[in-house]
Amino acid sequence: MADFRTSTQRERWIFQSHDLMERWAAANQRAAQTLAQYGTTRLNVDLLDGSVSYPESMPDHVEGSSVVKPLSYEEEQLTRVFYEQKIQEVCAAFKFPHKIQATAIIYFKRFYLQWSVMEHQPKHIMLTCVYASCKVEENHVSAEELGKGIQQDHQIILNNEMILLKTLDFDLIVYAPYRSIEGFIDDLEDFCRAGNGPFQRLKELRQAAISHVDKMMLTDAPLLYTPGQLALAALHKSNDLLRVVDFERYLEIIFSRQHSDCPIEQFVQSINEINYLVDQLNIPTVKDMRHVDRKLKHCWDPSSHDEHNKKKEKKSKHKSKRTSTDAQL
Amino acid sequence: MDGEEAPLGALNLAEYAPAGARTVDCYRRIRKIGEGTYGEVFEAVDIITGERAALKKIKLDDGKEGFPRQILREIKLLKKLDHENIIRLKEIVVSPGSAHGTGGSDDHIYRGDIYMVFEYMDHDLKKVLHHSAPSQVKVYMGQLLKGLQYCHANNVLHRDIKGANLLITGGKLLKLADFGLARLFTRDGTLTNHVITLWYRPPELLLGATSYAEPVDIWSVGCIFAEFLLKKPLFPGRTEQEQLSKIFELCGSPNEESWPGVSKLPLYKTMTIRPATPTKRSLRDILQNFDCPAVELIERMLILNPSQRISAQDALGAAYFIN
C-alpha cells in the first residue's frame, strides 16, 4: 500500500458523497440544456486530439421545441451500472485478469463523473476503457482483436481514446482492492498460525472476498473509499458468511499494530457503509434498460424519434380504417 | 493568435472537465532546445502564470493502435514518481484540432499534436560533465543517486542514464529526466535487452540478458562518475563488440568463478571469443590519481557481476559521501 499513499488516485479521485452527486447532476443538467438548445446531446469529438465541440443543430430544430426528453439523474445512474457490468462480461470473455477489469471500470466511472452518458455513448466508451486498460497494464491486445471478439468495428475503440485519456488527465495507474485482498490474506495466514483459526479455509475466504469485490466495483464505493478499506469490507462480509476467523479480533490487532489516528469505530463504520452500498446494488437487466436505451437513442439521434412517431401514425390510420369498416356493418 | 476567439462551437474544456488537459495555446513557444527519445523539445512560457516549461512533442505513429503505448508507459511512470531529483511532468496538452500552418510563430502547430509539459531545466549534465570541481561532483552524484534510489524503491528502472538525460537548474539542482525507456519491473520478469545508450550499457545487457534489475542503472551511474573524474568517457565503444572489449580490458574478463551464470548468457560465446587470455582488472590503475573513497565507490558500481554491484541506497551510505 506504500504506492497508494502518494498516488493520484488518493489525491484526486477519492470523493465525498455530495461531490459525486454534484458532478453527476451538473453533467446531467448540461446535457439537458444541450438537448433543449441543439435538439441532440451528441457531442462532436475530434478523433485525433480528443477535443470536443457542440453538436450542430438538427435541421428542423427550433430551440426549446424538442419533444425528446433527456435521461433523468436516476436513469443515468442505472445506465452507468449496466455498462460497468458489461465491462466485467467483456473482460471475463477475454479472460483478462481482475486488475484490467478493475482499471477499466475505474476509468469508466471517472469518465462519467465529468460527462453525461447522453454526451458520449457508454457502449463505445466502455470498450475504449477496456482497450486503454490493457495498454496501461501491459496486456497487449490490439484494437482489432478486441473489436473482433465483441463484433464491433475496432475504429470505434480508437476514436474515443484521446478524449478518455484527457478526461482522466492521464492519471493512468489505478489501485484496486484485489491486490489488497492478497496482502490481507497473507497477513491472515500469520494470524491463523498464531492459533486464531484454520488457515486451510483462507482459500475459501479469499475467493468469496474476490467475488464480493466484483460486486463492489459496480457501486460508488471505489470512488469514495481506499482499496484497503474496500478489501477489508469484502473480507469482513465474506467472513460473516463463512466464519473462518474472529474478524473483530483481527481488526483490533491491525489497529494496534498501525497506531492509527483513525479510531477503530470509525473504520468499522466505513466498512459497514461500503457493505451497505453493495447490499443496495441493483444491477439492471437488458429488459430494465429497454426504456432507457430508447430514450438515450432519441437523445443521440432525434430522427429515430420521428421514425418512432411515424410508426405510431401508421397504426393509428389502420385503426381508423378498421373502425370505418365496422361502421359500415 | 492573441486576439483570436475559440472556434465557433468549441467547448471550453476547462468548464466541462476541471481535471481535463489544457491546450497548447496556454503556452507561448520560445525556441527548440533538443530532441527527446520520441520527439522535439521546446522551451515555452505559460501565458497566464509566466512560468517557464519544456514542451516535449509526442510523435504519433500511423494511429493504427491509437495513443502510443510507450508514451502511456512514460506518462504512467512519471505520474507515479514524486521526488525533488526527478523531473516533474506538469501536464499533457494538445494543439487545437484545426491546422494553423499559415505563417507566424505558430508554424509548428499541426493538427493532432500532443505535448508532455515538464518543468524547465537550464541545461543537461553534458555541459558540465568534463569541467566540474570535485566538491560539485559530490553534490551531483548525491542527487543522482537519491533520485535513482527513489526510482528503484518504486520498482522503476530508468534504463537510459547518461549526461543528456540528467538535467540541471540553478547551477546546482540535478534531476533525472527522459523516462522514455523506463519501466516497472518485477524480480521474475523478462525485459527487453536493447536499452541504455552504448557507452553506459552494462556487460550483462551486452551479453544478451533479459532478466535484469536495478544494477543496470548503477553501471551507468558508475560510468558517469568515472567520466566526471577522467573528464572523458570511460568506455567509448563504437560497436557492441568493441564496447564489451573496452569493458573487459579495464574490468577483467568474466568467468564462472567471478560471475556465476555468465557463460549461460545468450551472447556469451559469440561476444567473448577475442580475449582468449583472461585479463586482470586494471580500472583502479587509470583512476589512481583521484580521491580514494571516490575510486572505491566507482569500483563497486562497476563490478561485472550485477548481483555484486552496489545499490543506490548503499552507495549513498559509502565513505565518499560520509566524509
Interface residues (C-beta under 8 A of the other chain):
Chain A: D3 T6 S7 T8 R12 R30 L43 N44 D46 L48 D49 G50 S51 V52 S53 Y54 E56 Q114 W115 Y131 A132 K135 V136 E138 H140 S142 A143 I157 L158 E161 M162 L165 K166 T167 L168 D169 F170 D171 L172 I173
Chain B: P7 G9 A10 L11 L13 Y16 A17 P18 A19 G20 A21 T23 G63 E65 G66 F67 R69 L72 R73 I75 K76 K79 K80 D82 E91 I92 V94 S95 P96 G97 R111 G112 D113 I114 N154
